[in-house]
Amino acid sequence: MACSQTMNQVQPNVNTIVNLLKRIDQMQKEALISNANALCESCLMNAMYNTKPISIYINNQLFEVNVGLTSETTSYFRVEEVRGNDTVVLRLLVLDNGVLTCTNYTVVVSINCICCLQCFNPINCNFSNCNCLIEA
């Protein structure tokens, strides 16, 4: 992804944005670990609020991407991974009957391109590939 802004225009915000993305990522990972430990005690409990949805702005415009190969677009994301101070992997979230839900799609964005973030109330993403290990 190329940015039309020069590095001098973006640089003052980069550290703040990187730190915020890393903090969101850390909080989500801690929530998943905490909930996974509780789930392994009893697989009947669901994880609660393991995602802090965000929208990002690039070149002062809301960043939107297509959901898979459809014409549906979204501007809601979950931070999946912050790679150094350069890029962030974002999971696409979609509005389904007024409720944000996670998809299996991700996008990689250059952090230098992000001029601001908007955070929303936390939600729960159902990660179906999370299995409980039951010890005998």
GIFENTA-V932692 format. One record per helix or strand of 2 or more residues. SS is the DSSP state (a for helix, b for strand). FROM is the first residue (numbers start at 0). LEN is the number of residues. If there is no record, write none. Layout:
# GIFENTA-V932692
ss	from	len
SS	FROM	LEN
SS	FROM	LEN
This chain:
# GIFENTA-V932692
ss	from	len
a	6	35
b	50	8
b	60	2
b	64	2
b	72	2
b	75	8
b	86	10
b	98	12
a	110	3
b	113	10
